[in-house]
Amino acid sequence: MNYNVAAYIIYLMLTIFIIVFVGKRFHQNGRVFILDLMKGDAATTDHLNNILLVAYYLFNIGYAFVKLQYWQKMLDLSTLVSSIAGNLSLLVFILAITHYLNMTLIWFLSKSKQNHISHKSFQS
Protein backbone atom coordinates (compact mmCIF):
# COMPACT_ATOMS: atom_id res chain seq x y z
CA MET A 1 0.00 0.00 0.00
CA ASN A 2 1.23 3.50 -0.85
CA TYR A 3 0.99 5.98 2.04
CA ASN A 4 2.19 9.04 0.11
CA VAL A 5 -1.21 10.70 -0.30
CA ALA A 6 -1.95 10.35 3.42
CA ALA A 7 1.51 11.69 4.25
CA TYR A 8 1.02 14.68 1.95
CA ILE A 9 -2.32 15.57 3.51
CA ILE A 10 -1.06 15.23 7.09
CA TYR A 11 2.17 17.07 6.33
CA LEU A 12 0.45 19.97 4.57
CA MET A 13 -2.19 20.36 7.28
CA LEU A 14 0.42 20.42 10.05
CA THR A 15 2.80 22.61 8.07
CA ILE A 16 0.21 25.21 7.16
CA PHE A 17 -1.05 25.28 10.76
CA ILE A 18 2.49 25.86 12.09
CA ILE A 19 3.27 28.49 9.45
CA VAL A 20 0.03 30.42 10.03
CA PHE A 21 0.31 30.21 13.84
CA VAL A 22 3.93 31.40 13.89
CA GLY A 23 3.23 34.07 11.25
CA LYS A 24 0.38 35.56 13.28
CA ARG A 25 2.61 35.66 16.37
CA PHE A 26 5.44 37.35 14.47
CA HIS A 27 3.00 39.82 12.94
CA GLN A 28 1.50 40.76 16.32
CA ASN A 29 4.66 40.82 18.41
CA GLY A 30 7.07 42.17 15.78
CA ARG A 31 5.09 45.35 15.17
CA VAL A 32 6.69 47.10 18.13
CA PHE A 33 10.21 46.54 16.74
CA ILE A 34 9.26 47.83 13.30
CA LEU A 35 7.45 50.79 14.87
CA ASP A 36 10.66 51.69 16.68
CA LEU A 37 12.66 51.48 13.45
CA MET A 38 10.09 53.61 11.64
CA LYS A 39 10.31 56.29 14.35
CA GLY A 40 6.68 55.91 15.40
CA ASP A 41 5.12 56.08 11.92
CA ALA A 42 2.21 53.68 12.51
CA ALA A 43 0.88 53.69 8.94
CA THR A 44 4.22 52.77 7.39
CA THR A 45 4.83 50.22 10.14
CA ASP A 46 1.51 48.48 9.51
CA HIS A 47 2.06 48.40 5.75
CA LEU A 48 5.59 47.00 6.14
CA ASN A 49 4.44 44.48 8.74
CA ASN A 50 1.67 43.25 6.41
CA ILE A 51 4.10 42.96 3.49
CA LEU A 52 6.50 40.96 5.68
CA LEU A 53 3.66 38.65 6.72
CA VAL A 54 2.61 37.98 3.12
CA ALA A 55 6.23 37.36 2.10
CA TYR A 56 6.65 35.02 5.07
CA TYR A 57 3.54 33.04 4.06
CA LEU A 58 4.54 32.84 0.40
CA PHE A 59 8.10 31.76 1.14
CA ASN A 60 7.29 29.11 3.74
CA ILE A 61 4.13 27.64 2.21
CA GLY A 62 5.86 27.58 -1.16
CA TYR A 63 8.79 25.76 0.41
CA ALA A 64 6.42 23.22 1.98
CA PHE A 65 4.80 22.44 -1.37
CA VAL A 66 8.11 22.22 -3.23
CA LYS A 67 9.44 19.88 -0.56
CA LEU A 68 6.73 17.34 -1.47
CA GLN A 69 8.28 16.51 -4.82
CA TYR A 70 11.45 15.18 -3.16
CA TRP A 71 9.75 12.66 -0.88
CA GLN A 72 10.46 8.99 -1.26
CA LYS A 73 7.72 6.44 -1.82
CA MET A 74 6.29 5.39 1.54
CA LEU A 75 5.34 1.76 1.81
CA ASP A 76 4.71 1.47 5.55
CA LEU A 77 3.47 3.50 8.49
CA SER A 78 6.88 3.91 10.13
CA THR A 79 8.29 5.53 6.97
CA LEU A 80 5.26 7.87 6.88
CA VAL A 81 5.75 9.02 10.47
CA SER A 82 9.50 9.34 10.06
CA SER A 83 9.17 11.35 6.87
CA ILE A 84 6.56 13.72 8.31
CA ALA A 85 8.58 14.24 11.50
CA GLY A 86 11.80 14.88 9.59
CA ASN A 87 10.22 17.35 7.19
CA LEU A 88 8.34 19.20 9.95
CA SER A 89 11.48 19.45 12.06
CA LEU A 90 13.39 20.87 9.10
CA LEU A 91 10.63 23.44 8.55
CA VAL A 92 10.65 24.49 12.22
CA PHE A 93 14.46 24.74 12.09
CA ILE A 94 14.23 27.01 9.02
CA LEU A 95 11.60 29.16 10.76
CA ALA A 96 13.83 29.50 13.82
CA ILE A 97 16.92 30.42 11.79
CA THR A 98 14.92 32.96 9.77
CA HIS A 99 13.52 34.47 12.96
CA TYR A 100 16.96 34.84 14.56
CA LEU A 101 18.40 36.35 11.39
CA ASN A 102 15.54 38.86 11.28
CA MET A 103 16.00 39.73 14.96
CA THR A 104 19.74 40.19 14.39
CA LEU A 105 19.01 42.51 11.47
CA ILE A 106 16.57 44.53 13.61
CA TRP A 107 19.18 44.73 16.37
CA PHE A 108 21.83 46.01 13.95
CA LEU A 109 19.40 48.51 12.44
CA SER A 110 18.42 49.81 15.88
CA LYS A 111 22.10 50.09 16.88
CA SER A 112 22.93 52.01 13.72
CA LYS A 113 19.96 54.28 14.35
CA GLN A 114 21.13 54.92 17.92
CA ASN A 115 24.68 55.61 16.75
CA HIS A 116 23.37 58.00 14.11
CA ILE A 117 21.26 59.85 16.70
CA SER A 118 24.09 60.04 19.26
CA HIS A 119 26.56 61.16 16.57
CA LYS A 120 24.11 63.86 15.43
CA SER A 121 23.57 65.16 18.98
CA PHE A 122 27.34 65.13 19.62
CA GLN A 123 27.94 67.41 16.64
CA SER A 124 25.31 69.95 17.76
C-alpha positions as CSV (number, residue, x, y, z in Angstrom):
1,M,0.0,0.0,0.0
2,N,1.2,3.5,-0.9
3,Y,1.0,6.0,2.0
4,N,2.2,9.0,0.1
5,V,-1.2,10.7,-0.3
6,A,-2.0,10.3,3.4
7,A,1.5,11.7,4.2
8,Y,1.0,14.7,1.9
9,I,-2.3,15.6,3.5
10,I,-1.1,15.2,7.1
11,Y,2.2,17.1,6.3
12,L,0.4,20.0,4.6
13,M,-2.2,20.4,7.3
14,L,0.4,20.4,10.1
15,T,2.8,22.6,8.1
16,I,0.2,25.2,7.2
17,F,-1.0,25.3,10.8
18,I,2.5,25.9,12.1
19,I,3.3,28.5,9.5
20,V,0.0,30.4,10.0
21,F,0.3,30.2,13.8
22,V,3.9,31.4,13.9
23,G,3.2,34.1,11.2
24,K,0.4,35.6,13.3
25,R,2.6,35.7,16.4
26,F,5.4,37.3,14.5
27,H,3.0,39.8,12.9
28,Q,1.5,40.8,16.3
29,N,4.7,40.8,18.4
30,G,7.1,42.2,15.8
31,R,5.1,45.4,15.2
32,V,6.7,47.1,18.1
33,F,10.2,46.5,16.7
34,I,9.3,47.8,13.3
35,L,7.4,50.8,14.9
36,D,10.7,51.7,16.7
37,L,12.7,51.5,13.4
38,M,10.1,53.6,11.6
39,K,10.3,56.3,14.4
40,G,6.7,55.9,15.4
41,D,5.1,56.1,11.9
42,A,2.2,53.7,12.5
43,A,0.9,53.7,8.9
44,T,4.2,52.8,7.4
45,T,4.8,50.2,10.1
46,D,1.5,48.5,9.5
47,H,2.1,48.4,5.8
48,L,5.6,47.0,6.1
49,N,4.4,44.5,8.7
50,N,1.7,43.3,6.4
51,I,4.1,43.0,3.5
52,L,6.5,41.0,5.7
53,L,3.7,38.6,6.7
54,V,2.6,38.0,3.1
55,A,6.2,37.4,2.1
56,Y,6.6,35.0,5.1
57,Y,3.5,33.0,4.1
58,L,4.5,32.8,0.4
59,F,8.1,31.8,1.1
60,N,7.3,29.1,3.7
61,I,4.1,27.6,2.2
62,G,5.9,27.6,-1.2
63,Y,8.8,25.8,0.4
64,A,6.4,23.2,2.0
65,F,4.8,22.4,-1.4
66,V,8.1,22.2,-3.2
67,K,9.4,19.9,-0.6
68,L,6.7,17.3,-1.5
69,Q,8.3,16.5,-4.8
70,Y,11.4,15.2,-3.2
71,W,9.7,12.7,-0.9
72,Q,10.5,9.0,-1.3
73,K,7.7,6.4,-1.8
74,M,6.3,5.4,1.5
75,L,5.3,1.8,1.8
76,D,4.7,1.5,5.5
77,L,3.5,3.5,8.5
78,S,6.9,3.9,10.1
79,T,8.3,5.5,7.0
80,L,5.3,7.9,6.9
81,V,5.7,9.0,10.5
82,S,9.5,9.3,10.1
83,S,9.2,11.4,6.9
84,I,6.6,13.7,8.3
85,A,8.6,14.2,11.5
86,G,11.8,14.9,9.6
87,N,10.2,17.4,7.2
88,L,8.3,19.2,9.9
89,S,11.5,19.5,12.1
90,L,13.4,20.9,9.1
91,L,10.6,23.4,8.6
92,V,10.7,24.5,12.2
93,F,14.5,24.7,12.1
94,I,14.2,27.0,9.0
95,L,11.6,29.2,10.8
96,A,13.8,29.5,13.8
97,I,16.9,30.4,11.8
98,T,14.9,33.0,9.8
99,H,13.5,34.5,13.0
100,Y,17.0,34.8,14.6
101,L,18.4,36.4,11.4
102,N,15.5,38.9,11.3
103,M,16.0,39.7,15.0
104,T,19.7,40.2,14.4
105,L,19.0,42.5,11.5
106,I,16.6,44.5,13.6
107,W,19.2,44.7,16.4
108,F,21.8,46.0,13.9
109,L,19.4,48.5,12.4
110,S,18.4,49.8,15.9
111,K,22.1,50.1,16.9
112,S,22.9,52.0,13.7
113,K,20.0,54.3,14.3
114,Q,21.1,54.9,17.9
115,N,24.7,55.6,16.8
116,H,23.4,58.0,14.1
117,I,21.3,59.9,16.7
118,S,24.1,60.0,19.3
119,H,26.6,61.2,16.6
120,K,24.1,63.9,15.4
121,S,23.6,65.2,19.0
122,F,27.3,65.1,19.6
123,Q,27.9,67.4,16.6
124,S,25.3,69.9,17.8
